[in-house]
């Protein structure tokens, strides 16, 4: 049973939750199902020092909800919490399995975009990439730099010099968060409803399909992902993870992302209290 939720504190006040997680924090309290423990954001993420607002009187099983950590930092987090009697249900190996996309890729390859992996900071032979993909996107092992001037995809018009210049932009934006290596992924044409794609995020908790929520701010009723596709991925090697599904322009569905459940955001419009009730019952 999980009866404790762990959140990062505000950067400015260790006794208040991180402002961006306030809605989740309030939802947890409203369920009446959990104890809540905060840890100091600034000390942990900037100094690697764990400071807790409270410590449990006995050993508890807990779920973390907060920001991404590189795998080595997460392992430190897990180990130090255990010394304080807090056992995260997501073990470091599970975190790496789902947080690092090349690990997930080999498990979902049949239902996701094709991908090639390259070392960090080494020149990628763009001509060989163009032989594999007509259009392609770039991310590291965890994230892209969506929302910046970095192109959302490249095509056969890109040459080596311009691609190398764009990669410098990519490295600048990822900065200290840069993780693992570079993933070159086939670019998929998503079906549009107005100007919105049709994406869903599924939270799998203890190998149950806990929630299925619209994840691209759809403005109208849209098709749901096929049930058999959602069911197919309920036994990946973690107890708390997400898989994102999207409808393609031809009406088929693909996995476009996967991640650790602790650091995956809830969808806009999702019922936060219902999510935390589902989490409680899945781990009961």
Secondary structure, 3 states (H helix, E strand, C coil): CCCEEEEEECCCCCCCECHHHHHHHHHHHHHCCCEEEEECHHHHHHHCCCCECCCCCCCEEEEEECCCCCHHHHHHHHHHHHHCCEEECCCHHHHHHHHCHHHHHHHHHHHECCEEEECCCCCCCHHHHHHHCCEEEEEECCCCCCCCCCCCCEECCCCHHHHHHHHHHHHHHHHHHCCCCEEEEECCCECEECCEECEEEEEEECCEEEEEEECCCCCCCCCCCCHHHHHHCCCCCCCEEEEEEEEECCCCEEEEEEEEHHHCCCCCCCCHHHHHHHHHHHCC
